[in-house]
Amino acid sequence: MSDKHVRMHSSFALDRASTNVAAAQMRNALNKLGEGIADTKQRESFEAEMDGFFELYQRYLISTVKGEKLNWANVHTPTPEEVVDYSKLRAQKEPEEPESAKKYLSKLGVLKLNGGLGTSMGCVGPKSIIEVRDGKSFLDLMVRQIENLNRVYGADVPFILMNSFNTDSDTETIIEKYKGHNINIRSFNQSKYPRINKDTLLPIPESAQDSPDAWYPPGHGDIFESMYRTGVLDELINAGKEILFVSNGDNLGATVDLDILKYMIDSDSEYIMEITDKTRADVKGGTIINYNGNVQLLEIAQVPKEHVEEFKSIKKFKYFNTNNLWINLKAIKRVVESQELKLEILPNPKSIVRGGKETQVLQLETAVGAAIRYFKNAKGVNVPRSRFLPVKTCSDLLLVKSDLYTLQRGTLVLSPNRYGGVPLIKLGDNFKKISDFQKRIPHIPAIIELDHLTVTGNVYFGKNVELKGTVIIVCEEGNKIQIPPGSTLENVVITGSLSILEH
């Protein structure tokens, strides 16, 4: 063996020894965290969660030693068999009879990912309780959609919420108001993992009862283990359910689609990912690929730096993941019990302040879409853009509150007067929080004929404003622009300051 190989081998052995020490120290620390839990069931539940965390932690340590990287030469666009066009599903479909629809719906459960807070939009509590349209919250709209489905088809589709420890208490209080409705609502908590000190690679918390900032929900890839651990998976299977439709709680376009449900059952697919055509606004979104002959999800974080621009291309990578997923329940049970799931770990660095001191921490997270490669006959279905209508910012909120949409039985429907896709809206930092958004745009402008809107600075909108074409409003620092009531702005650029008052 050459001196170079000896040095490489020694370095690798040292790294492996270091990871073994780190793993042993973490295991001891996790054992100590649970020592203060007196209740036997609570302690067993906590230990089960920590076992899941420890497995993730060990895989993270091993990946840092091996330096596992994607082999770009094996990354290819998916084959025609792996991506089905939504229009073909509809073309092959006969008009749905109520009894036929009921037969398929009897096998369905609907789950919304409800772990997020509305902090990015300046709100306190679960994001799902933010009012988005006609006085209705995300949660109100979701419930109404399922209620209508059950009423129209005489079905019994259960509605499930995967909460985090951040959203559980508030959500449980809110769903009390739906008791007595034509809907079966079930919620459960995803795992609660300890944040890791970036320097020591040990947990931040000192006990299981430590403050909330010492813990984190480990991403929506945790759905499989959490459903299994909480018994929700077996409950659904025992109730005769076969398919679970999973989507983000803030995606207002993610409604139950009978065409996709029917196709999934008839084609014996265990996993369907709804994808949609990528635009230049979606260049960072995950995309479906063929890797080593298998369908897989590729996220930008996995892409080697020298290939990032290629990844962003809309020619080679035409689609992006909407995170609307259809998954076979028995297949979930199989991959969990056989411990097949080894989802890619997404290290998420954070900074927290404890006792006046800033600490750099690490959260190990996973994504539910990455599980596609563990399921048989998995496919992507290329759906219309209307099925991807997320509300992440106040720019998105303006869109869904506008005259572009009407609300029909809990579902947003695009106006027939709109031609083409939805407009691109970019609101600046002055509109970042909902309270500021509501103060500056108390009345939503008409935007049926709008193509692009950019607004930055100290800008206020009056009542009955109409925006058409491309509208750019840039208020310089120290100035104020007030759009007068009844104004029509078409293909204009407004800068400087403007204030017209009613008399």
Buried (B, 14 or more C-beta within 10 A) or exposed (E): EEEEEEEEEEEEEEBBEBBEEBBEBBBEBBEBBBEEBEEEEEBEBBBBBBEBBBEBBBBBBBBBBEEEEBEEEEBEBBEEEBBBEBEEBEEEEEEBEEEBBBBBBBBBBBBBBBBBBBEEBEBEBBBBBBBBBEEBBBBBBBBBBBBBBBEEBEBBBBBBBBBBBBBBEBBEEBBEEBEEBBBBBBBBBBBBBBBBBBEEBBBBBBEBEBEEBBBBBBBBBBBBBBBBBBEBBEBBBEEEBBBBBBBBBBBBBBBBBBBBBBBBBEEEBBBBBBBBBBEEEBBEBBBBBBBEEEBBBBBEEBBEEEEEEBBBEBEEBBBBBBBBBBBBBEBBBBBBEEEEBBBBBBBBEBEBEEEEEEBEBBBBBBBBBBBBBBBEBBBBBBBBBBBBBBBBBBBBBBBBBBBBBEBEBBBBEBEEEBEEEBBBBBBBEBBBBBEBBEEBBEEBBBBBBBBBBBBBBBBBBBBEBBBBBBBBBBBEEEBEBBBBBEBEBEEEEBBEBBEEEEE
